[in-house]
Amino acid sequence: MSSTPGTDLVMALSPKRFKTTVLHDDYMVRDHLVHGVRILPGVFFLDLTYRMARQLGLEPRQVALRP
């Protein structure tokens, strides 16, 4: 376990919760800069949603993302 501060991302879909920790030096953040600022790419959230749906036994075409 790293002592480096990170960001916990939690997605809830009742009654299950999914959690992952992203550290500032993880390649997906370290290598993605917008105006010189490290930022998590939007595709990361799509991938996380895809993995969550698969764990719930859903097919990707059954999932709709809404604001």
N, CA, C and O of each residue as an XYZ file, in Angstrom:
268
protein
N       0.850     -1.182      0.000
C       0.000      0.000      0.000
C       0.887      1.233      0.000
O       1.815      1.333      0.802
N       0.615      2.148     -0.870
C       1.411      3.360     -1.003
C       0.947      4.421     -0.018
O      -0.240      4.513      0.293
N       1.885      5.218      0.468
C       1.533      6.319      1.360
C       1.288      7.605      0.570
O       1.008      8.653      1.152
N       1.396      7.520     -0.766
C       1.176      8.680     -1.609
C      -0.301      9.032     -1.617
O      -1.143      8.158     -1.824
N      -0.632     10.321     -1.391
C      -2.037     10.692     -1.411
C      -2.647     10.409     -2.772
O      -1.991     10.554     -3.803
N      -3.896     10.008     -2.766
C      -4.589      9.708     -4.009
C      -6.019     10.191     -3.938
O      -6.434     10.817     -2.963
N      -6.752      9.896     -4.964
C      -8.153     10.253     -5.032
C      -8.956      8.978     -5.097
O      -8.710      8.123     -5.948
N      -9.919      8.844     -4.199
C     -10.802      7.690     -4.226
C     -11.987      8.009     -5.118
O     -12.650      9.031     -4.937
N     -12.251      7.152     -6.065
C     -13.409      7.306     -6.927
C     -14.401      6.226     -6.548
O     -14.068      5.041     -6.562
N     -15.603      6.620     -6.214
C     -16.629      5.672     -5.799
C     -17.823      5.822     -6.724
O     -18.308      6.929     -6.958
N     -18.285      4.712     -7.239
C     -19.495      4.708     -8.055
C     -20.491      3.814     -7.338
O     -20.164      2.690     -6.958
N     -21.683      4.305     -7.159
C     -22.698      3.534     -6.458
C     -23.824      3.168     -7.409
O     -24.323      4.006     -8.159
N     -24.203      1.937     -7.366
C     -25.357      1.459     -8.099
C     -26.054      0.523     -7.130
O     -25.646     -0.624     -6.945
N     -27.084      1.018     -6.534
C     -27.751      0.334     -5.435
C     -28.003     -1.124     -5.777
O     -28.509     -1.405     -6.863
N     -27.683     -2.039     -4.922
C     -27.093     -1.915     -3.589
C     -25.576     -2.093     -3.578
O     -24.991     -2.263     -2.508
N     -24.927     -2.058     -4.740
C     -23.478     -2.293     -4.800
C     -22.709     -0.994     -4.903
O     -23.216      0.015     -5.394
N     -21.449     -1.040     -4.419
C     -20.531      0.093     -4.534
C     -19.250     -0.408     -5.173
O     -18.818     -1.537     -4.943
N     -18.658      0.452     -5.975
C     -17.400      0.140     -6.628
C     -16.426      1.248     -6.276
O     -16.766      2.428     -6.349
N     -15.206      0.867     -5.892
C     -14.241      1.873     -5.458
C     -12.886      1.574     -6.075
O     -12.467      0.421     -6.174
N     -12.211      2.637     -6.488
C     -10.836      2.534     -6.962
C     -10.079      3.761     -6.469
O     -10.670      4.822     -6.273
N      -8.802      3.618     -6.275
C      -7.962      4.734     -5.845
C      -7.003      5.086     -6.968
O      -6.329      4.215     -7.520
N      -6.946      6.360     -7.299
C      -6.053      6.845     -8.342
C      -5.007      7.733     -7.687
O      -5.342      8.707     -7.012
N      -3.745      7.395     -7.886
C      -2.645      8.169     -7.320
C      -2.142      9.177     -8.340
O      -2.288      8.981     -9.547
N      -1.548     10.256     -7.846
C      -1.082     11.319     -8.745
C      -0.005     10.861     -9.714
O       0.185     11.475    -10.763
N       0.701      9.788     -9.375
C       1.759      9.320    -10.261
C       1.345      8.109    -11.102
O       2.183      7.529    -11.793
N       0.064      7.718    -11.054
C      -0.420      6.661    -11.939
C      -0.312      7.154    -13.381
O      -0.577      8.322    -13.666
N       0.076      6.261    -14.284
C       0.323      6.671    -15.668
C      -0.872      7.378    -16.299
O      -0.694      8.279    -17.119
N      -2.091      6.980    -15.926
C      -3.254      7.586    -16.582
C      -3.427      9.052    -16.211
O      -4.021      9.815    -16.973
N      -2.921      9.455    -15.057
C      -2.972     10.860    -14.640
C      -1.656     11.550    -14.999
O      -1.654     12.663    -15.524
N      -0.560     10.893    -14.717
C       0.768     11.469    -14.953
C       0.972     11.853    -16.410
O       1.564     12.892    -16.701
N       0.488     11.027    -17.325
C       0.737     11.238    -18.744
C      -0.358     12.021    -19.457
O      -0.275     12.203    -20.672
N      -1.372     12.486    -18.754
C      -2.468     13.216    -19.394
C      -2.514     14.628    -18.830
O      -2.996     14.844    -17.718
N      -2.015     15.580    -19.595
C      -1.960     16.976    -19.171
C      -2.870     17.831    -20.027
O      -2.906     17.683    -21.249
N      -3.603     18.724    -19.389
C      -4.411     19.718    -20.088
C      -3.969     21.080    -19.571
O      -4.153     21.393    -18.394
N      -3.389     21.884    -20.447
C      -2.830     23.194    -20.069
C      -1.849     23.051    -18.908
O      -1.803     23.890    -18.009
N      -1.064     21.968    -18.946
C      -0.035     21.743    -17.940
C      -0.534     21.169    -16.624
O       0.242     21.035    -15.677
N      -1.808     20.830    -16.547
C      -2.396     20.289    -15.316
C      -2.725     18.821    -15.528
O      -3.333     18.455    -16.534
N      -2.321     17.969    -14.572
C      -2.679     16.551    -14.648
C      -4.177     16.407    -14.420
O      -4.736     16.971    -13.479
N      -4.810     15.646    -15.293
C      -6.250     15.455    -15.186
C      -6.590     14.034    -15.637
O      -5.951     13.484    -16.534
N      -7.588     13.462    -15.011
C      -8.012     12.112    -15.352
C      -8.761     12.140    -16.685
O      -9.718     12.900    -16.834
N      -8.344     11.331    -17.649
C      -9.017     11.325    -18.948
C     -10.468     10.852    -18.838
O     -10.785      9.985    -18.024
N     -11.331     11.421    -19.653
C     -12.736     11.038    -19.646
C     -12.947      9.567    -19.955
O     -13.884      8.954    -19.443
N     -12.082      8.990    -20.793
C     -12.228      7.580    -21.148
C     -12.050      6.683    -19.920
O     -12.547      5.557    -19.901
N     -11.343      7.176    -18.894
C     -11.195      6.400    -17.659
C     -12.565      6.149    -17.037
O     -12.849      5.039    -16.588
N     -13.415      7.178    -17.009
C     -14.745      7.026    -16.431
C     -15.602      6.066    -17.264
O     -16.390      5.297    -16.713
N     -15.447      6.112    -18.579
C     -16.168      5.172    -19.434
C     -15.717      3.740    -19.156
O     -16.543      2.830    -19.074
N     -14.407      3.542    -19.011
C     -13.877      2.220    -18.717
C     -14.363      1.725    -17.364
O     -14.727      0.558    -17.220
N     -14.369      2.608    -16.374
C     -14.834      2.236    -15.041
C     -16.313      1.832    -15.083
O     -16.713      0.859    -14.445
N     -17.110      2.578    -15.830
C     -18.525      2.265    -15.977
C     -18.713      0.919    -16.680
O     -19.562      0.120    -16.286
N     -17.930      0.680    -17.702
C     -17.984     -0.587    -18.429
C     -17.671     -1.756    -17.490
O     -18.390     -2.755    -17.471
N     -16.598     -1.623    -16.717
C     -16.202     -2.700    -15.800
C     -17.256     -2.936    -14.724
O     -17.525     -4.078    -14.350
N     -17.849     -1.861    -14.230
C     -18.891     -1.982    -13.217
C     -20.092     -2.732    -13.793
O     -20.633     -3.627    -13.143
N     -20.508     -2.377    -14.997
C     -21.646     -3.032    -15.634
C     -21.369     -4.521    -15.844
O     -22.238     -5.361    -15.606
N     -20.159     -4.839    -16.288
C     -19.805     -6.249    -16.504
C     -19.846     -7.033    -15.199
O     -20.295     -8.179    -15.180
N     -19.379     -6.424    -14.099
C     -19.424     -7.104    -12.803
C     -20.849     -7.366    -12.349
O     -21.111     -8.319    -11.615
N     -21.770     -6.515    -12.791
C     -23.184     -6.694    -12.453
C     -23.883     -7.647    -13.418
O     -25.071     -7.933    -13.265
N     -23.144     -8.137    -14.411
C     -23.712     -9.066    -15.365
C     -24.477     -8.397    -16.499
O     -25.252     -9.055    -17.193
N     -24.270     -7.097    -16.694
C     -24.949     -6.372    -17.767
C     -24.093     -6.347    -19.025
O     -22.864     -6.333    -18.954
N     -24.744     -6.343    -20.154
C     -24.053     -6.150    -21.417
C     -23.889     -4.638    -21.626
O     -24.774     -3.868    -21.251
N     -22.785     -4.211    -22.211
C     -22.568     -2.770    -22.418
C     -23.721     -2.075    -23.142
O     -24.014     -0.915    -22.852
N     -24.370     -2.753    -24.065
C     -25.478     -2.116    -24.798
C     -26.706     -1.896    -23.909
O     -27.626     -1.180    -24.303
N     -26.734     -2.503    -22.711
C     -27.843     -2.313    -21.782
C     -27.639     -1.089    -20.875
O     -28.537     -0.726    -20.115
N     -26.473     -0.458    -20.954
C     -26.122      0.625    -20.044
C     -26.277      1.967    -20.759
O     -25.828      2.140    -21.892
N     -26.915      2.901    -20.078
C     -27.064      4.273    -20.608
C     -26.485      5.237    -19.592
O     -26.785      5.151    -18.401
N     -25.654      6.155    -20.065
C     -25.076      7.175    -19.187
C     -25.924      8.434    -19.308
O     -26.234      8.892    -20.408
N     -26.287      8.978    -18.166
C     -27.091     10.201    -18.158
C     -26.467     11.190    -17.204
O     -25.856     10.801    -16.209
N     -26.621     12.491    -17.505
C     -26.074     13.516    -16.601
C     -26.824     13.579    -15.298
O     -26.489     14.387    -14.431
